[in-house]
Amino acid sequence: QVRLVESGGGLVQPGGSLRLSCVGSVSICDRYAAGWYRQAPGKQRELVANIAGNFNDYLASVRGSFTISIDNAKNTVSLQMNMLKPDDTAVYYCFVRDTWTGGDYWGQGTQVTVSS
């Protein structure tokens, strides 16, 4: 069982930045893939960014402004979000996938609101 605790959400003006962090109860090593989803009111959950080893990928609308990273020493997956737009408003969830077992683990979600 992997436990994930998120932090870093909040209210920010358009064009601003936030950094989301997700601390895991295990080392986010090569065994695991990780990433961030988001869900806005009335919309389906969408994959924002994911990372596995040296590979990472992003939702087209955030590519170039969001950066996902892993700090293995701190068991942390982070999402740096720059140039935020109102359309980025959503609850953001981190996830970790155990590539050995196929099990998925989720954080509790953190609210990001982009508004003037």
C-alpha positions, 0 to 999 in steps of 0.5 A, spaced: 500 500 500 502 506 498 500 513 501 500 519 498 499 526 501 498 532 496 500 540 498 500 546 494 494 548 491 490 555 492 488 561 489 492 564 484 491 570 479 492 568 471 499 568 469 501 566 476 505 560 478 503 554 483 507 548 485 504 542 487 507 536 491 505 529 493 509 525 498 509 518 498 510 513 503 515 509 499 521 511 494 518 513 488 524 509 484 524 506 477 519 501 480 513 506 479 510 511 474 507 517 477 503 523 475 498 528 476 490 528 473 485 534 474 478 534 474 474 541 473 467 541 475 462 538 470 468 535 466 472 528 466 478 527 469 484 528 465 491 526 465 495 533 466 503 530 466 506 523 467 513 521 468 516 514 468 524 514 469 527 519 464 520 519 460 515 524 461 509 527 457 504 532 458 497 534 456 498 539 450 494 545 453 500 545 459 506 543 455 511 548 456 508 551 462 507 545 467 513 541 469 513 534 472 519 532 477 521 527 482 525 527 488 527 520 490 531 523 496 524 526 499 519 521 495 516 527 492 513 528 485 512 535 484 508 539 479 510 546 477 505 550 474 507 557 471 503 561 466 496 559 469 490 560 466 482 560 469 481 553 465 487 550 469 482 551 475 480 544 478 482 539 483 489 536 482 490 529 484 497 525 484 497 518 482 503 513 483 502 506 479 506 500 481 509 497 475 510 490 478 503 489 480 499 494 476 496 497 482 494 505 482 494 509 488 491 516 489 492 522 493 486 526 496 486 531 491 488 539 492 484 545 489 487 549 484 483 556 483 485 561 477 481 567 478 482 575 478 
